[in-house]
């Protein structure tokens, strides 16, 4: 579970800016929204509001970048010179830094990294044990690179030797030690492997343009529970679809790019995304299984007035319906797995009543295992029957045009207060302040 994220000198974040999911003592309802994470507690939900350009999506982008760094094993490089905070000259020559606290199977980790455009300056991983932290590793690069493991690990002479070899020969200046160790030496220090696994397996990020990289057709094909969830959702949400199936097609290898064939056969059972030939909004899944290359596509059915059903091409469906189908794996994860899901613009292409119903159902579930964080403009979700005040955050630019975050629980909110009206009236900030249109001669 995500506990907090701190970012500095990146996108619209000038100084250290923190977003967290720690429960506030002021919020006393929805107790099932609190999750025990080792010695700490985290909230199951967070909705982030703010005007256009306030920096909501930049939080998702920064977390996406950090996950991408860990996944690929290194920083991107010179590209980040243009992603630093551009509205203060002194920031151009300062490093970017990010830190994240999260729990993995009851262990709370704190990981931080600071980097320039061509090298990692600092990197560390610690295990939080309440009043003190246990250092797992620390890596510094000030001219010369130094790597040290925590005292517990340095008792082993092998690790002393290993740290010296890492410093001198193995670790490049742009590589992350966390990823390098987890991928190449997974059995050396289990805490490193666990922290890496959280980024790869437990952190799911959905950008505003949807889940184009997710092999939805394959997931639905092999997961009966996920398919049942979708079959229940579609008729209930009045999309016009009565049911949906997965259509498999065996592909002839000589009609597929040979580099695809080689890659698919090298990783049997692992699905890949393939663009649809007839609709850029949709992707299909392609996989090598049971000795064949199989293309899996979505096939919706609509019910006629006489009770019979008819196939409808998926490209005939609305953006909202496709978005709902894309959300099915995400909803399934939040309900069934210990994971953290971040969604940018959760209401995109969906009717307010529809998104409110989905979030309400997730909020009411006392058996859900996952965590959901999302950005939104949808004010109908500002309802204390759905979210706690400490689960509602606002993004707002300060006088330096830098993004600041703060929770609704910073205000004295009565449990019966209509927070939607208060928000729209500007009581909590996080809304656009417009010029008088008469002055613009409109």
C-alpha positions in Angstrom: 0.0 0.0 0.0 1.1 3.5 -0.7 1.7 5.6 2.4 3.2 8.8 1.0 5.1 10.3 -1.9 7.4 13.3 -1.9 8.7 15.0 -5.0 10.9 18.0 -5.7 12.0 20.0 -8.7 9.9 18.0 -11.2 7.1 19.2 -13.5 5.1 21.7 -11.4 6.7 20.7 -8.1 9.3 23.3 -7.0 10.1 22.5 -3.3 9.5 19.2 -1.5 5.8 18.5 -2.0 4.1 15.6 -0.1 1.0 13.6 -0.8 0.1 11.0 1.8 -2.6 8.5 2.7 -2.2 8.6 6.5 -5.5 8.7 8.4 -6.4 11.9 10.3 -7.7 11.7 13.9 -10.4 14.2 12.8 -12.1 11.6 10.5 -14.0 9.1 12.5 -16.3 7.3 10.0 -15.7 4.7 7.3 -13.4 2.9 9.7 -13.1 0.0 7.2 -11.2 2.4 4.9 -8.2 2.2 7.2 -5.7 -0.5 6.4 -3.1 -1.9 8.8 0.3 -1.7 7.2 2.8 -3.2 9.7 3.3 -0.5 12.4 1.4 2.1 10.3 -2.0 2.7 8.9 -3.0 3.8 5.4 -6.3 4.8 3.8 -7.9 2.8 1.1 -9.0 5.8 -1.0 -7.9 9.2 -2.1 -9.6 11.6 -4.5 -7.5 14.6 -5.7 -9.2 17.7 -6.9 -7.9 20.9 -8.4 -8.2 23.4 -11.3 -6.9 22.6 -14.7 -3.2 23.1 -14.6 -3.0 22.9 -10.8 -0.7 19.8 -11.0 -3.0 16.8 -10.3 -1.9 14.8 -13.3 1.8 15.8 -12.6 1.5 13.7 -9.4 0.5 10.7 -11.4 3.2 11.4 -14.0 5.9 11.7 -11.3 4.8 8.3 -9.8 4.7 6.8 -13.3 8.3 8.1 -13.9 9.5 6.5 -10.7 7.9 3.2 -11.5 9.3 3.3 -15.0 12.8 4.0 -13.6 12.6 1.0 -11.3 11.2 -1.2 -14.0 13.8 -0.3 -16.6 16.6 -0.1 -14.0 17.9 3.4 -14.8 16.9 7.0 -15.1 15.8 8.3 -18.5 18.7 10.8 -18.9 18.9 14.2 -20.6 15.2 14.3 -21.3 14.6 15.2 -17.6 16.5 18.5 -18.0 13.2 19.8 -19.6 11.0 18.3 -17.0 12.5 20.2 -14.1 10.6 23.1 -12.6 11.0 25.7 -15.3 9.6 28.8 -13.5 12.6 29.4 -11.2 16.1 29.8 -12.7 17.8 28.2 -9.7 15.9 25.0 -10.3 17.4 24.3 -13.7 20.8 23.4 -12.2 19.4 21.5 -9.1 18.7 17.8 -9.1 15.3 16.1 -9.1 14.4 14.1 -6.1 11.6 11.6 -5.3 10.9 9.5 -2.2 8.1 7.0 -1.5 6.9 5.1 1.5 4.9 2.0 1.0 4.1 -1.4 2.6 4.7 -4.8 1.1 3.3 -7.8 3.1 3.3 -5.8 6.4 6.8 -4.5 5.9 7.0 -0.7 5.5 9.7 0.6 3.1 11.1 4.1 2.5 12.9 4.5 -0.9 14.4 7.7 -2.1 16.4 8.8 -5.1 18.0 12.0 -6.3 19.4 12.4 -9.8 20.8 14.7 -12.4 20.2 14.4 -16.1 23.1 11.9 -16.5 23.6 10.2 -13.1 22.0 9.1 -9.8 23.4 11.3 -7.0 21.8 9.5 -4.1 19.7 6.4 -3.6 18.7 4.6 -0.4 16.3 2.0 0.9 15.2 1.6 4.5 12.7 -0.5 6.4 10.6 1.6 8.8 10.1 0.0 12.2 8.1 2.7 13.9 10.4 4.9 16.0 13.5 4.0 14.0 14.5 2.9 10.5 16.7 0.0 9.5 19.0 0.9 6.6 19.1 -1.6 3.8 21.4 0.2 1.5 22.7 3.7 0.7 24.4 4.8 -2.4 26.2 8.2 -2.9 27.8 9.6 -6.0 29.8 12.7 -5.4 32.6 12.4 -7.9 33.3 8.8 -6.6 30.6 6.3 -6.0 30.2 4.7 -2.5 27.7 1.9 -1.7 27.0 0.6 1.8 24.6 -1.9 3.2 23.0 -1.7 6.6 24.9 -3.0 9.6 22.8 -6.1 9.7 23.9 -7.0 6.2 27.5 -5.9 6.5 28.1 -8.5 9.2 28.5 -10.9 6.3 32.0 -10.4 4.8 30.6 -11.4 1.4 28.5 -8.3 1.4 31.5 -6.1 2.3 33.3 -7.5 -0.7 30.2 -7.2 -2.9 29.6 -3.5 -2.1 33.2 -2.8 -3.2 32.7 -4.6 -6.5 29.4 -2.8 -7.1 31.1 0.6 -6.5 34.0 -0.1 -8.9 32.7 -2.3 -11.7 29.1 -3.3 -11.8 26.8 -0.3 -11.2 26.6 2.4 -13.9 26.1 6.0 -12.8 22.6 6.1 -14.4 21.5 2.7 -13.0 19.4 2.1 -9.9 20.9 -0.1 -7.3 17.4 -1.3 -6.2 16.7 -2.7 -9.7 20.2 -4.0 -10.3 20.2 -6.0 -7.1 16.6 -7.3 -7.5 17.1 -8.4 -11.1 20.7 -9.8 -10.9 21.0 -10.9 -7.3 17.5 -11.5 -6.1 18.5 -13.9 -3.3 21.2 -11.7 -1.7 18.9 -9.4 0.4 15.2 -10.2 0.5 14.1 -6.7 1.4 15.5 -5.3 -1.9 13.6 -8.0 -3.8 10.4 -7.2 -1.9 10.6 -3.4 -2.4 11.3 -4.0 -6.1 8.3 -6.4 -6.3 6.0 -3.7 -5.0 6.8 -1.4 -7.8 6.5 -4.1 -10.5 3.6 -6.2 -9.1 1.6 -4.0 -6.7 1.6 -0.5 -8.2 -0.8 -0.1 -11.1 -1.1 3.3 -12.9 -3.8 4.3 -15.4 -3.1 7.4 -17.4 -5.9 9.6 -18.6 -5.8 8.0 -22.1 -6.8 4.6 -20.6 -5.3 1.2 -20.3 -3.8 0.8 -23.8 -0.9 -1.3 -22.4 -3.1 -3.8 -20.6 -3.9 -7.1 -22.2 -7.6 -6.9 -21.2 -8.9 -9.5 -23.6 -6.4 -12.1 -22.3 -7.1 -11.2 -18.7 -10.8 -11.7 -19.2 -10.2 -14.9 -21.1 -8.2 -16.6 -18.4 -9.8 -15.1 -15.3 -13.4 -16.3 -14.8 -14.0 -14.1 -11.8 -13.0 -11.0 -13.7 -15.2 -11.9 -16.6 -18.1 -12.5 -14.3 -17.5 -9.0 -12.7 -17.7 -7.5 -16.2 -20.8 -9.5 -17.2 -22.5 -8.2 -14.0 -21.4 -4.6 -14.6 -22.4 -4.1 -18.2 -26.2 -4.7 -18.0 -26.4 -3.0 -14.6 -24.8 0.1 -16.0 -27.2 0.3 -18.9 -24.6 0.3 -21.6 -26.8 -1.5 -24.0 -24.5 -4.6 -23.9 -26.2 -7.7 -22.5 -23.0 -9.8 -22.5 -19.5 -9.9 -23.8 -17.2 -12.8 -25.0 -13.6 -13.2 -26.0 -13.1 -14.4 -29.6 -9.9 -16.3 -30.2 -8.4 -16.5 -33.6 -5.4 -18.8 -34.5 -2.9 -16.7 -36.5 -0.8 -18.0 -39.3 2.8 -17.4 -38.5 3.9 -16.4 -42.0 1.3 -13.5 -41.8 2.8 -12.0 -38.6 6.0 -10.0 -38.4 8.7 -12.5 -37.6 10.2 -10.4 -34.8 6.7 -10.8 -33.1 6.7 -14.5 -33.7 10.2 -14.8 -32.1 9.3 -12.7 -29.1 6.0 -14.5 -28.5 7.6 -17.9 -28.7 10.4 -16.8 -26.3 7.8 -16.0 -23.7 5.0 -18.6 -24.0 1.9 -17.8 -21.9 2.7 -14.0 -21.8 0.2 -11.9 -23.7 1.2 -8.8 -25.7 -1.0 -5.9 -26.7 -1.7 -5.5 -30.4 -3.6 -2.4 -31.9 -7.0 -3.0 -33.4 -7.2 -2.8 -37.2 -10.5 -0.9 -37.1 -10.5 1.3 -33.9 -7.5 3.1 -32.3 -9.4 3.2 -29.0 -9.2 -0.6 -28.6 -6.4 -3.1 -28.3 -6.5 -6.9 -28.7 -4.2 -9.5 -27.0 -1.9 -11.8 -28.8 -0.2 -14.8 -27.1 1.7 -18.0 -27.8 -0.1 -20.8 -26.0 -0.6 -24.5 -26.6 1.8 -24.4 -29.5 -0.2 -21.7 -31.4 -0.2 -17.9 -31.7 -3.7 -16.8 -30.8 -5.3 -13.3 -31.2 -8.0 -12.6 -28.6 -10.6 -9.9 -29.2 -13.6 -8.5 -27.4 -17.1 -9.3 -28.8 -20.1 -7.5 -27.3 -23.7 -8.8 -27.6 -26.8 -6.6 -27.6 -30.3 -7.8 -26.7 -33.2 -7.2 -29.1 -36.8 -6.5 -28.1 -37.8 -10.1 -28.8 -35.2 -11.4 -26.3 -32.7 -12.6 -28.8 -29.1 -11.3 -29.0 -27.0 -9.9 -31.8 -23.3 -9.4 -32.2 -22.1 -5.8 -32.4 -18.7 -4.7 -33.6 -16.7 -3.4 -30.6 -15.9 -0.2 -32.6 -19.6 0.7 -32.5 -19.5 1.1 -28.7 -19.2 4.5 -27.1 -16.0 5.9 -25.4 -17.7 5.5 -22.1 -18.6 1.8 -22.6 -15.0 1.1 -23.7 -13.7 3.0 -20.7 -15.9 0.9 -18.4 -14.6 -2.3 -20.0 -11.1 -1.1 -19.5 -11.8 -0.4 -15.8 -12.9 -4.0 -15.1 -9.4 -5.3 -14.3 -8.8 -2.2 -12.1 -12.0 -2.7 -10.2 -11.2 -6.4 -9.8 -7.7 -5.6 -8.5 -9.1 -3.2 -5.9 -11.6 -5.7 -4.7 -9.4 -8.8 -4.7 -5.7 -8.0 -4.4 -3.4 -6.1 -2.0 -2.3 -3.5 -4.5 -2.3 0.3 -5.2 -4.1 1.6 -8.2 -3.7 5.2 -9.4 -6.1 6.6 -12.1 -5.8 10.0 -13.7 -9.1 11.6 -14.6 -11.2 8.7 -13.3 -14.4 10.1 -14.7 -13.1 10.5 -18.3 -15.9 9.6 -20.8 -18.2 8.3 -18.0 -21.4 9.9 -16.8 -21.3 11.4 -13.3 -24.0 9.0 -12.0 -22.0 6.0 -13.4 -18.7 6.9 -11.8 -20.4 7.8 -8.5 -22.0 4.4 -8.5 -18.7 2.6 -9.1 -16.8 4.5 -6.4 -19.6 4.1 -4.0 -19.7 0.4 -4.4 -15.9 0.2 -3.9 -16.2 2.5 -0.8 -19.0 0.4 0.7 -17.1 -2.9 0.3 -15.6 -4.1 3.7 -13.8 -7.0 2.0 -11.9 -5.0 -0.6 -8.2 -5.6 -0.4 -6.7 -2.9 -2.6 -6.2 0.8 -2.5 -7.5 3.4 -5.1 -6.1 6.9 -5.7 -7.5 9.0 -8.4 -7.6 12.6 -9.8 -11.0 14.0 -10.8 -13.1 17.1 -11.4 -16.3 15.2 -10.6 -17.8 17.1 -7.6 -20.5 14.5 -7.0 -17.9 12.3 -5.3 -17.4 15.0 -2.7 -19.8 13.2 -0.4 -19.0 12.1 3.2 -21.1 9.0 2.6 -18.5 7.9 0.0 -15.1 9.4 1.2 -13.6 10.5 4.5 -12.3 14.1 4.7 -8.7 12.8 4.9 -9.3 10.9 1.7 -10.0 14.1 -0.2 -7.0 16.2 -1.4 -6.7 19.5 -3.3 -4.0 20.7 -5.6 -3.4 24.4 -5.9 -0.7 26.6 -7.3 1.1 29.0 -4.9 2.6 32.5 -5.8 5.6 30.8 -7.4 3.2 28.8 -9.7 4.3 25.7 -7.9 1.9 22.9 -7.0 0.9 22.4 -3.3 -1.2 19.6 -1.9 -3.4 19.6 1.2 -6.3 17.4 2.5 -9.8 18.4 3.3 -9.2 17.2 6.9 -7.1 20.4 7.4 -10.4 22.2 7.6 -12.9 21.9 10.5 -15.5 19.8 8.7 -18.7 18.7 10.4 -19.8 15.2 9.5 -23.1 16.5 8.1 -21.5 19.3 6.0 -22.2 19.4 2.3 -18.7 19.5 1.1 -19.6 19.5 -2.6 -21.3 22.9 -2.2 -18.5 24.2 -0.1 -15.9 23.1 -2.7 -17.9 24.7 -5.7 -18.2 27.9 -3.7 -14.4 28.1 -3.2 -14.4 27.4 0.5 -11.5 24.8 0.3 -9.6 26.1 -2.7 -8.6 23.8 -5.5 -10.9 25.5 -8.1 -10.2 27.8 -11.1 -10.5 31.5 -10.5 -11.7 33.1 -13.7 -11.6 36.6 -15.1 -14.8 38.5 -15.4 -16.0 37.5 -18.9 -17.6 40.9 -19.3 -14.1 42.4 -19.1 -13.1 40.1 -22.0 -16.0 41.5 -24.0 -17.9 38.2 -24.1 
